[in-house]
Amino acid sequence: MRDVVELTGIEAALRSRNYELAEHLRESGRIFRHRSPVLDEYAARLAALRTSERHTQGVLK
């Protein structure tokens, strides 16, 4: 059950573009202590969103 809550939390943080919270949940979550394809996908999504957000911010300034 805790795994579902942690996955839901990081999914919500990613969708709301709250990168700091998503990173904190990924680093501190119990389920994230072990590697898996699902967790690797979350890490890749977070990295991609951060990159696109930085690019967008640079263009707008």
Predicted model as a PDB file, atoms N, CA, C, CB and O in Angstrom, pLDDT in the B-factor column:
MODEL        1                                                                  
ATOM      1  N   MET A   1       0.816  -1.201   0.000  1.00 63.00           N  
ATOM      2  CA  MET A   1       0.000   0.000   0.000  1.00 63.00           C  
ATOM      3  C   MET A   1       0.855   1.258   0.000  1.00 63.00           C  
ATOM      4  CB  MET A   1      -0.926   0.002   1.196  1.00 63.00           C  
ATOM      5  O   MET A   1       0.549   2.220  -0.704  1.00 63.00           O  
ATOM      6  N   ARG A   2       1.921   1.253   0.784  1.00 70.00           N  
ATOM      7  CA  ARG A   2       2.796   2.417   0.851  1.00 70.00           C  
ATOM      8  C   ARG A   2       3.421   2.704  -0.503  1.00 70.00           C  
ATOM      9  CB  ARG A   2       3.885   2.208   1.898  1.00 70.00           C  
ATOM     10  O   ARG A   2       3.635   3.863  -0.858  1.00 70.00           O  
ATOM     11  N   ASP A   3       3.715   1.651  -1.265  1.00 78.00           N  
ATOM     12  CA  ASP A   3       4.293   1.833  -2.594  1.00 78.00           C  
ATOM     13  C   ASP A   3       3.356   2.629  -3.490  1.00 78.00           C  
ATOM     14  CB  ASP A   3       4.608   0.479  -3.233  1.00 78.00           C  
ATOM     15  O   ASP A   3       3.798   3.515  -4.222  1.00 78.00           O  
ATOM     16  N   VAL A   4       2.082   2.323  -3.440  1.00 83.00           N  
ATOM     17  CA  VAL A   4       1.092   3.024  -4.260  1.00 83.00           C  
ATOM     18  C   VAL A   4       1.031   4.496  -3.866  1.00 83.00           C  
ATOM     19  CB  VAL A   4      -0.302   2.371  -4.116  1.00 83.00           C  
ATOM     20  O   VAL A   4       0.935   5.367  -4.731  1.00 83.00           O  
ATOM     21  N   VAL A   5       1.086   4.772  -2.590  1.00 86.00           N  
ATOM     22  CA  VAL A   5       1.043   6.154  -2.119  1.00 86.00           C  
ATOM     23  C   VAL A   5       2.277   6.906  -2.608  1.00 86.00           C  
ATOM     24  CB  VAL A   5       0.951   6.206  -0.575  1.00 86.00           C  
ATOM     25  O   VAL A   5       2.163   8.036  -3.082  1.00 86.00           O  
ATOM     26  N   GLU A   6       3.444   6.297  -2.498  1.00 84.00           N  
ATOM     27  CA  GLU A   6       4.669   6.953  -2.956  1.00 84.00           C  
ATOM     28  C   GLU A   6       4.638   7.183  -4.465  1.00 84.00           C  
ATOM     29  CB  GLU A   6       5.898   6.116  -2.577  1.00 84.00           C  
ATOM     30  O   GLU A   6       5.013   8.259  -4.931  1.00 84.00           O  
ATOM     31  N   LEU A   7       4.198   6.192  -5.232  1.00 84.00           N  
ATOM     32  CA  LEU A   7       4.120   6.342  -6.681  1.00 84.00           C  
ATOM     33  C   LEU A   7       3.097   7.403  -7.074  1.00 84.00           C  
ATOM     34  CB  LEU A   7       3.767   5.007  -7.333  1.00 84.00           C  
ATOM     35  O   LEU A   7       3.326   8.173  -8.007  1.00 84.00           O  
ATOM     36  N   THR A   8       1.979   7.446  -6.373  1.00 89.00           N  
ATOM     37  CA  THR A   8       0.958   8.463  -6.638  1.00 89.00           C  
ATOM     38  C   THR A   8       1.501   9.857  -6.336  1.00 89.00           C  
ATOM     39  CB  THR A   8      -0.309   8.191  -5.800  1.00 89.00           C  
ATOM     40  O   THR A   8       1.257  10.802  -7.087  1.00 89.00           O  
ATOM     41  N   GLY A   9       2.227   9.976  -5.249  1.00 89.00           N  
ATOM     42  CA  GLY A   9       2.803  11.268  -4.880  1.00 89.00           C  
ATOM     43  C   GLY A   9       3.793  11.774  -5.908  1.00 89.00           C  
ATOM     44  O   GLY A   9       3.752  12.948  -6.279  1.00 89.00           O  
ATOM     45  N   ILE A  10       4.677  10.916  -6.372  1.00 85.00           N  
ATOM     46  CA  ILE A  10       5.657  11.370  -7.357  1.00 85.00           C  
ATOM     47  C   ILE A  10       4.995  11.648  -8.695  1.00 85.00           C  
ATOM     48  CB  ILE A  10       6.766  10.334  -7.526  1.00 85.00           C  
ATOM     49  O   ILE A  10       5.401  12.565  -9.408  1.00 85.00           O  
ATOM     50  N   GLU A  11       3.989  10.873  -9.040  1.00 87.00           N  
ATOM     51  CA  GLU A  11       3.250  11.139 -10.288  1.00 87.00           C  
ATOM     52  C   GLU A  11       2.562  12.499 -10.216  1.00 87.00           C  
ATOM     53  CB  GLU A  11       2.201  10.024 -10.558  1.00 87.00           C  
ATOM     54  O   GLU A  11       2.603  13.265 -11.179  1.00 87.00           O  
ATOM     55  N   ALA A  12       1.939  12.801  -9.098  1.00 91.00           N  
ATOM     56  CA  ALA A  12       1.280  14.096  -8.929  1.00 91.00           C  
ATOM     57  C   ALA A  12       2.293  15.235  -8.986  1.00 91.00           C  
ATOM     58  CB  ALA A  12       0.513  14.137  -7.599  1.00 91.00           C  
ATOM     59  O   ALA A  12       2.027  16.271  -9.596  1.00 91.00           O  
ATOM     60  N   ALA A  13       3.443  15.051  -8.359  1.00 88.00           N  
ATOM     61  CA  ALA A  13       4.475  16.088  -8.387  1.00 88.00           C  
ATOM     62  C   ALA A  13       4.992  16.310  -9.804  1.00 88.00           C  
ATOM     63  CB  ALA A  13       5.633  15.713  -7.458  1.00 88.00           C  
ATOM     64  O   ALA A  13       5.211  17.451 -10.212  1.00 88.00           O  
ATOM     65  N   LEU A  14       5.189  15.235 -10.553  1.00 85.00           N  
ATOM     66  CA  LEU A  14       5.648  15.374 -11.934  1.00 85.00           C  
ATOM     67  C   LEU A  14       4.611  16.093 -12.792  1.00 85.00           C  
ATOM     68  CB  LEU A  14       5.960  14.000 -12.530  1.00 85.00           C  
ATOM     69  O   LEU A  14       4.955  16.978 -13.575  1.00 85.00           O  
ATOM     70  N   ARG A  15       3.358  15.719 -12.645  1.00 88.00           N  
ATOM     71  CA  ARG A  15       2.308  16.338 -13.467  1.00 88.00           C  
ATOM     72  C   ARG A  15       2.093  17.798 -13.127  1.00 88.00           C  
ATOM     73  CB  ARG A  15       1.005  15.589 -13.301  1.00 88.00           C  
ATOM     74  O   ARG A  15       1.711  18.585 -13.993  1.00 88.00           O  
ATOM     75  N   SER A  16       2.333  18.173 -11.880  1.00 89.00           N  
ATOM     76  CA  SER A  16       2.174  19.576 -11.489  1.00 89.00           C  
ATOM     77  C   SER A  16       3.466  20.364 -11.672  1.00 89.00           C  
ATOM     78  CB  SER A  16       1.714  19.669 -10.038  1.00 89.00           C  
ATOM     79  O   SER A  16       3.534  21.547 -11.338  1.00 89.00           O  
ATOM     80  N   ARG A  17       4.486  19.704 -12.202  1.00 83.00           N  
ATOM     81  CA  ARG A  17       5.798  20.315 -12.457  1.00 83.00           C  
ATOM     82  C   ARG A  17       6.447  20.839 -11.179  1.00 83.00           C  
ATOM     83  CB  ARG A  17       5.660  21.451 -13.462  1.00 83.00           C  
ATOM     84  O   ARG A  17       7.176  21.830 -11.210  1.00 83.00           O  
ATOM     85  N   ASN A  18       6.182  20.177 -10.067  1.00 87.00           N  
ATOM     86  CA  ASN A  18       6.827  20.500  -8.799  1.00 87.00           C  
ATOM     87  C   ASN A  18       8.075  19.624  -8.702  1.00 87.00           C  
ATOM     88  CB  ASN A  18       5.853  20.272  -7.567  1.00 87.00           C  
ATOM     89  O   ASN A  18       8.075  18.586  -8.040  1.00 87.00           O  
ATOM     90  N   TYR A  19       9.137  20.068  -9.377  1.00 82.00           N  
ATOM     91  CA  TYR A  19      10.328  19.245  -9.524  1.00 82.00           C  
ATOM     92  C   TYR A  19      11.034  18.981  -8.205  1.00 82.00           C  
ATOM     93  CB  TYR A  19      11.277  19.898 -10.476  1.00 82.00           C  
ATOM     94  O   TYR A  19      11.555  17.887  -7.984  1.00 82.00           O  
ATOM     95  N   GLU A  20      11.054  19.978  -7.328  1.00 85.00           N  
ATOM     96  CA  GLU A  20      11.724  19.787  -6.047  1.00 85.00           C  
ATOM     97  C   GLU A  20      11.034  18.698  -5.228  1.00 85.00           C  
ATOM     98  CB  GLU A  20      11.756  21.102  -5.259  1.00 85.00           C  
ATOM     99  O   GLU A  20      11.698  17.852  -4.629  1.00 85.00           O  
ATOM    100  N   LEU A  21       9.718  18.720  -5.205  1.00 88.00           N  
ATOM    101  CA  LEU A  21       8.974  17.692  -4.476  1.00 88.00           C  
ATOM    102  C   LEU A  21       9.168  16.321  -5.119  1.00 88.00           C  
ATOM    103  CB  LEU A  21       7.478  18.047  -4.425  1.00 88.00           C  
ATOM    104  O   LEU A  21       9.374  15.329  -4.420  1.00 88.00           O  
ATOM    105  N   ALA A  22       9.103  16.265  -6.434  1.00 83.00           N  
ATOM    106  CA  ALA A  22       9.300  14.982  -7.128  1.00 83.00           C  
ATOM    107  C   ALA A  22      10.678  14.407  -6.820  1.00 83.00           C  
ATOM    108  CB  ALA A  22       9.130  15.156  -8.652  1.00 83.00           C  
ATOM    109  O   ALA A  22      10.815  13.211  -6.565  1.00 83.00           O  
ATOM    110  N   GLU A  23      11.681  15.251  -6.843  1.00 82.00           N  
ATOM    111  CA  GLU A  23      13.050  14.799  -6.543  1.00 82.00           C  
ATOM    112  C   GLU A  23      13.149  14.342  -5.091  1.00 82.00           C  
ATOM    113  CB  GLU A  23      14.076  15.930  -6.820  1.00 82.00           C  
ATOM    114  O   GLU A  23      13.769  13.318  -4.801  1.00 82.00           O  
ATOM    115  N   HIS A  24      12.543  15.097  -4.180  1.00 87.00           N  
ATOM    116  CA  HIS A  24      12.570  14.721  -2.761  1.00 87.00           C  
ATOM    117  C   HIS A  24      11.893  13.369  -2.543  1.00 87.00           C  
ATOM    118  CB  HIS A  24      11.881  15.803  -1.903  1.00 87.00           C  
ATOM    119  O   HIS A  24      12.417  12.519  -1.823  1.00 87.00           O  
ATOM    120  N   LEU A  25      10.737  13.170  -3.161  1.00 85.00           N  
ATOM    121  CA  LEU A  25      10.031  11.892  -3.020  1.00 85.00           C  
ATOM    122  C   LEU A  25      10.845  10.746  -3.601  1.00 85.00           C  
ATOM    123  CB  LEU A  25       8.662  11.958  -3.703  1.00 85.00           C  
ATOM    124  O   LEU A  25      10.887   9.657  -3.029  1.00 85.00           O  
ATOM    125  N   ARG A  26      11.494  10.992  -4.742  1.00 79.00           N  
ATOM    126  CA  ARG A  26      12.302   9.946  -5.364  1.00 79.00           C  
ATOM    127  C   ARG A  26      13.484   9.583  -4.487  1.00 79.00           C  
ATOM    128  CB  ARG A  26      12.787  10.390  -6.741  1.00 79.00           C  
ATOM    129  O   ARG A  26      13.828   8.407  -4.368  1.00 79.00           O  
ATOM    130  N   GLU A  27      14.109  10.573  -3.873  1.00 81.00           N  
ATOM    131  CA  GLU A  27      15.288  10.317  -3.047  1.00 81.00           C  
ATOM    132  C   GLU A  27      14.943   9.706  -1.691  1.00 81.00           C  
ATOM    133  CB  GLU A  27      16.052  11.599  -2.841  1.00 81.00           C  
ATOM    134  O   GLU A  27      15.722   8.921  -1.151  1.00 81.00           O  
ATOM    135  N   SER A  28      13.795  10.056  -1.143  1.00 83.00           N  
ATOM    136  CA  SER A  28      13.487   9.620   0.221  1.00 83.00           C  
ATOM    137  C   SER A  28      12.519   8.445   0.295  1.00 83.00           C  
ATOM    138  CB  SER A  28      12.921  10.763   0.990  1.00 83.00           C  
ATOM    139  O   SER A  28      12.344   7.855   1.362  1.00 83.00           O  
ATOM    140  N   GLY A  29      11.900   8.105  -0.807  1.00 76.00           N  
ATOM    141  CA  GLY A  29      10.903   7.040  -0.785  1.00 76.00           C  
ATOM    142  C   GLY A  29      11.504   5.668  -0.545  1.00 76.00           C  
ATOM    143  O   GLY A  29      12.596   5.363  -1.025  1.00 76.00           O  
ATOM    144  N   ARG A  30      10.793   4.853   0.193  1.00 76.00           N  
ATOM    145  CA  ARG A  30      11.245   3.496   0.503  1.00 76.00           C  
ATOM    146  C   ARG A  30      11.364   2.652  -0.759  1.00 76.00           C  
ATOM    147  CB  ARG A  30      10.289   2.827   1.489  1.00 76.00           C  
ATOM    148  O   ARG A  30      12.319   1.891  -0.911  1.00 76.00           O  
ATOM    149  N   ILE A  31      10.391   2.784  -1.668  1.00 71.00           N  
ATOM    150  CA  ILE A  31      10.409   1.947  -2.865  1.00 71.00           C  
ATOM    151  C   ILE A  31      11.522   2.338  -3.823  1.00 71.00           C  
ATOM    152  CB  ILE A  31       9.079   2.027  -3.574  1.00 71.00           C  
ATOM    153  O   ILE A  31      11.895   1.550  -4.692  1.00 71.00           O  
ATOM    154  N   PHE A  32      12.054   3.541  -3.676  1.00 69.00           N  
ATOM    155  CA  PHE A  32      13.077   4.007  -4.596  1.00 69.00           C  
ATOM    156  C   PHE A  32      14.480   3.576  -4.187  1.00 69.00           C  
ATOM    157  CB  PHE A  32      13.020   5.500  -4.702  1.00 69.00           C  
ATOM    158  O   PHE A  32      15.457   3.954  -4.833  1.00 69.00           O  
ATOM    159  N   ARG A  33      14.586   2.812  -3.152  1.00 74.00           N  
ATOM    160  CA  ARG A  33      15.901   2.320  -2.728  1.00 74.00           C  
ATOM    161  C   ARG A  33      16.418   1.216  -3.630  1.00 74.00           C  
ATOM    162  CB  ARG A  33      15.837   1.819  -1.301  1.00 74.00           C  
ATOM    163  O   ARG A  33      17.621   0.957  -3.673  1.00 74.00           O  
ATOM    164  N   HIS A  34      15.526   0.570  -4.345  1.00 74.00           N  
ATOM    165  CA  HIS A  34      15.898  -0.531  -5.238  1.00 74.00           C  
ATOM    166  C   HIS A  34      15.566  -0.128  -6.666  1.00 74.00           C  
ATOM    167  CB  HIS A  34      15.163  -1.857  -4.847  1.00 74.00           C  
ATOM    168  O   HIS A  34      14.529   0.483  -6.925  1.00 74.00           O  
ATOM    169  N   ARG A  35      16.435  -0.469  -7.568  1.00 77.00           N  
ATOM    170  CA  ARG A  35      16.225  -0.104  -8.980  1.00 77.00           C  
ATOM    171  C   ARG A  35      15.168  -0.996  -9.611  1.00 77.00           C  
ATOM    172  CB  ARG A  35      17.546  -0.208  -9.774  1.00 77.00           C  
ATOM    173  O   ARG A  35      15.066  -2.185  -9.311  1.00 77.00           O  
ATOM    174  N   SER A  36      14.393  -0.392 -10.487  1.00 79.00           N  
ATOM    175  CA  SER A  36      13.414  -1.125 -11.278  1.00 79.00           C  
ATOM    176  C   SER A  36      13.119  -0.309 -12.528  1.00 79.00           C  
ATOM    177  CB  SER A  36      12.108  -1.406 -10.461  1.00 79.00           C  
ATOM    178  O   SER A  36      13.388   0.892 -12.549  1.00 79.00           O  
ATOM    179  N   PRO A  37      12.580  -0.922 -13.556  1.00 86.00           N  
ATOM    180  CA  PRO A  37      12.252  -0.174 -14.771  1.00 86.00           C  
ATOM    181  C   PRO A  37      11.255   0.963 -14.528  1.00 86.00           C  
ATOM    182  CB  PRO A  37      11.693  -1.117 -15.810  1.00 86.00           C  
ATOM    183  O   PRO A  37      11.366   2.025 -15.138  1.00 86.00           O  
ATOM    184  N   VAL A  38      10.295   0.745 -13.650  1.00 79.00           N  
ATOM    185  CA  VAL A  38       9.310   1.792 -13.356  1.00 79.00           C  
ATOM    186  C   VAL A  38       9.983   2.993 -12.710  1.00 79.00           C  
ATOM    187  CB  VAL A  38       8.199   1.251 -12.438  1.00 79.00           C  
ATOM    188  O   VAL A  38       9.709   4.135 -13.079  1.00 79.00           O  
ATOM    189  N   LEU A  39      10.851   2.743 -11.761  1.00 77.00           N  
ATOM    190  CA  LEU A  39      11.532   3.831 -11.073  1.00 77.00           C  
ATOM    191  C   LEU A  39      12.515   4.540 -11.990  1.00 77.00           C  
ATOM    192  CB  LEU A  39      12.252   3.308  -9.845  1.00 77.00           C  
ATOM    193  O   LEU A  39      12.680   5.757 -11.903  1.00 77.00           O  
ATOM    194  N   ASP A  40      13.166   3.789 -12.867  1.00 84.00           N  
ATOM    195  CA  ASP A  40      14.053   4.405 -13.857  1.00 84.00           C  
ATOM    196  C   ASP A  40      13.262   5.322 -14.785  1.00 84.00           C  
ATOM    197  CB  ASP A  40      14.790   3.323 -14.675  1.00 84.00           C  
ATOM    198  O   ASP A  40      13.758   6.371 -15.195  1.00 84.00           O  
ATOM    199  N   GLU A  41      12.037   4.927 -15.116  1.00 85.00           N  
ATOM    200  CA  GLU A  41      11.171   5.754 -15.962  1.00 85.00           C  
ATOM    201  C   GLU A  41      10.821   7.065 -15.262  1.00 85.00           C  
ATOM    202  CB  GLU A  41       9.884   4.990 -16.330  1.00 85.00           C  
ATOM    203  O   GLU A  41      10.827   8.121 -15.893  1.00 85.00           O  
ATOM    204  N   TYR A  42      10.515   7.009 -13.965  1.00 78.00           N  
ATOM    205  CA  TYR A  42      10.243   8.238 -13.223  1.00 78.00           C  
ATOM    206  C   TYR A  42      11.460   9.157 -13.228  1.00 78.00           C  
ATOM    207  CB  TYR A  42       9.830   7.915 -11.782  1.00 78.00           C  
ATOM    208  O   TYR A  42      11.325  10.366 -13.417  1.00 78.00           O  
ATOM    209  N   ALA A  43      12.638   8.595 -13.023  1.00 79.00           N  
ATOM    210  CA  ALA A  43      13.858   9.398 -13.034  1.00 79.00           C  
ATOM    211  C   ALA A  43      14.067  10.040 -14.399  1.00 79.00           C  
ATOM    212  CB  ALA A  43      15.073   8.538 -12.660  1.00 79.00           C  
ATOM    213  O   ALA A  43      14.448  11.208 -14.479  1.00 79.00           O  
ATOM    214  N   ALA A  44      13.824   9.297 -15.470  1.00 86.00           N  
ATOM    215  CA  ALA A  44      13.986   9.826 -16.819  1.00 86.00           C  
ATOM    216  C   ALA A  44      12.961  10.935 -17.090  1.00 86.00           C  
ATOM    217  CB  ALA A  44      13.844   8.696 -17.859  1.00 86.00           C  
ATOM    218  O   ALA A  44      13.300  11.953 -17.694  1.00 86.00           O  
ATOM    219  N   ARG A  45      11.732  10.747 -16.656  1.00 84.00           N  
ATOM    220  CA  ARG A  45      10.698  11.775 -16.849  1.00 84.00           C  
ATOM    221  C   ARG A  45      11.049  13.046 -16.094  1.00 84.00           C  
ATOM    222  CB  ARG A  45       9.326  11.256 -16.392  1.00 84.00           C  
ATOM    223  O   ARG A  45      10.879  14.149 -16.614  1.00 84.00           O  
ATOM    224  N   LEU A  46      11.536  12.896 -14.877  1.00 80.00           N  
ATOM    225  CA  LEU A  46      11.918  14.057 -14.087  1.00 80.00           C  
ATOM    226  C   LEU A  46      13.052  14.810 -14.775  1.00 80.00           C  
ATOM    227  CB  LEU A  46      12.334  13.634 -12.667  1.00 80.00           C  
ATOM    228  O   LEU A  46      13.013  16.036 -14.870  1.00 80.00           O  
ATOM    229  N   ALA A  47      14.060  14.085 -15.253  1.00 83.00           N  
ATOM    230  CA  ALA A  47      15.189  14.721 -15.943  1.00 83.00           C  
ATOM    231  C   ALA A  47      14.723  15.424 -17.216  1.00 83.00           C  
ATOM    232  CB  ALA A  47      16.271  13.676 -16.282  1.00 83.00           C  
ATOM    233  O   ALA A  47      15.165  16.537 -17.502  1.00 83.00           O  
ATOM    234  N   ALA A  48      13.843  14.795 -17.977  1.00 85.00           N  
ATOM    235  CA  ALA A  48      13.347  15.391 -19.219  1.00 85.00           C  
ATOM    236  C   ALA A  48      12.526  16.644 -18.940  1.00 85.00           C  
ATOM    237  CB  ALA A  48      12.506  14.377 -19.999  1.00 85.00           C  
ATOM    238  O   ALA A  48      12.664  17.645 -19.644  1.00 85.00           O  
ATOM    239  N   LEU A  49      11.677  16.599 -17.925  1.00 78.00           N  
ATOM    240  CA  LEU A  49      10.869  17.765 -17.595  1.00 78.00           C  
ATOM    241  C   LEU A  49      11.728  18.916 -17.098  1.00 78.00           C  
ATOM    242  CB  LEU A  49       9.829  17.406 -16.551  1.00 78.00           C  
ATOM    243  O   LEU A  49      11.468  20.073 -17.426  1.00 78.00           O  
ATOM    244  N   ARG A  50      12.733  18.611 -16.321  1.00 75.00           N  
ATOM    245  CA  ARG A  50      13.626  19.670 -15.851  1.00 75.00           C  
ATOM    246  C   ARG A  50      14.354  20.316 -17.008  1.00 75.00           C  
ATOM    247  CB  ARG A  50      14.630  19.121 -14.844  1.00 75.00           C  
ATOM    248  O   ARG A  50      14.493  21.538 -17.050  1.00 75.00           O  
ATOM    249  N   THR A  51      14.821  19.509 -17.950  1.00 76.00           N  
ATOM    250  CA  THR A  51      15.533  20.030 -19.112  1.00 76.00           C  
ATOM    251  C   THR A  51      14.614  20.908 -19.953  1.00 76.00           C  
ATOM    252  CB  THR A  51      16.096  18.881 -19.960  1.00 76.00           C  
ATOM    253  O   THR A  51      15.001  22.003 -20.363  1.00 76.00           O  
ATOM    254  N   SER A  52      13.403  20.432 -20.211  1.00 71.00           N  
ATOM    255  CA  SER A  52      12.480  21.220 -21.032  1.00 71.00           C  
ATOM    256  C   SER A  52      12.066  22.500 -20.302  1.00 71.00           C  
ATOM    257  CB  SER A  52      11.232  20.384 -21.395  1.00 71.00           C  
ATOM    258  O   SER A  52      11.894  23.541 -20.937  1.00 71.00           O  
ATOM    259  N   GLU A  53      11.907  22.440 -19.002  1.00 63.00           N  
ATOM    260  CA  GLU A  53      11.522  23.631 -18.227  1.00 63.00           C  
ATOM    261  C   GLU A  53      12.643  24.658 -18.262  1.00 63.00           C  
ATOM    262  CB  GLU A  53      11.186  23.253 -16.758  1.00 63.00           C  
ATOM    263  O   GLU A  53      12.373  25.849 -18.417  1.00 63.00           O  
ATOM    264  N   ARG A  54      13.881  24.235 -18.125  1.00 58.00           N  
ATOM    265  CA  ARG A  54      15.012  25.174 -18.196  1.00 58.00           C  
ATOM    266  C   ARG A  54      15.080  25.812 -19.578  1.00 58.00           C  
ATOM    267  CB  ARG A  54      16.347  24.455 -17.872  1.00 58.00           C  
ATOM    268  O   ARG A  54      15.327  27.011 -19.706  1.00 58.00           O  
ATOM    269  N   HIS A  55      14.862  25.011 -20.599  1.00 49.00           N  
ATOM    270  CA  HIS A  55      14.901  25.530 -21.960  1.00 49.00           C  
ATOM    271  C   HIS A  55      13.789  26.557 -22.154  1.00 49.00           C  
ATOM    272  CB  HIS A  55      14.768  24.385 -22.987  1.00 49.00           C  
ATOM    273  O   HIS A  55      14.026  27.621 -22.726  1.00 49.00           O  
ATOM    274  N   THR A  56      12.601  26.257 -21.693  1.00 50.00           N  
ATOM    275  CA  THR A  56      11.473  27.172 -21.820  1.00 50.00           C  
ATOM    276  C   THR A  56      11.732  28.460 -21.054  1.00 50.00           C  
ATOM    277  CB  THR A  56      10.189  26.511 -21.320  1.00 50.00           C  
ATOM    278  O   THR A  56      11.447  29.547 -21.555  1.00 50.00           O  
ATOM    279  N   GLN A  57      12.268  28.347 -19.851  1.00 47.00           N  
ATOM    280  CA  GLN A  57      12.546  29.530 -19.055  1.00 47.00           C  
ATOM    281  C   GLN A  57      13.585  30.394 -19.740  1.00 47.00           C  
ATOM    282  CB  GLN A  57      13.015  29.142 -17.657  1.00 47.00           C  
ATOM    283  O   GLN A  57      13.477  31.620 -19.727  1.00 47.00           O  
ATOM    284  N   GLY A  58      14.589  29.774 -20.339  1.00 47.00           N  
ATOM    285  CA  GLY A  58      15.629  30.539 -21.028  1.00 47.00           C  
ATOM    286  C   GLY A  58      15.079  31.276 -22.233  1.00 47.00           C  
ATOM    287  O   GLY A  58      15.507  32.393 -22.524  1.00 47.00           O  
ATOM    288  N   VAL A  59      14.152  30.677 -22.928  1.00 43.00           N  
ATOM    289  CA  VAL A  59      13.560  31.297 -24.111  1.00 43.00           C  
ATOM    290  C   VAL A  59      12.685  32.475 -23.706  1.00 43.00           C  
ATOM    291  CB  VAL A  59      12.739  30.270 -24.912  1.00 43.00           C  
ATOM    292  O   VAL A  59      12.668  33.492 -24.399  1.00 43.00           O  
ATOM    293  N   LEU A  60      11.970  32.360 -22.614  1.00 41.00           N  
ATOM    294  CA  LEU A  60      11.048  33.402 -22.202  1.00 41.00           C  
ATOM    295  C   LEU A  60      11.754  34.623 -21.620  1.00 41.00           C  
ATOM    296  CB  LEU A  60      10.081  32.851 -21.198  1.00 41.00           C  
ATOM    297  O   LEU A  60      11.196  35.720 -21.647  1.00 41.00           O  
ATOM    298  N   LYS A  61      12.931  34.464 -21.110  1.00 38.00           N  
ATOM    299  CA  LYS A  61      13.632  35.590 -20.453  1.00 38.00           C  
ATOM    300  C   LYS A  61      14.291  36.494 -21.445  1.00 38.00           C  
ATOM    301  CB  LYS A  61      14.670  35.084 -19.480  1.00 38.00           C  
ATOM    302  O   LYS A  61      14.918  37.481 -21.060  1.00 38.00           O  
TER     303      LYS A  61                                                      
ENDMDL                                                                          
END                                                                             
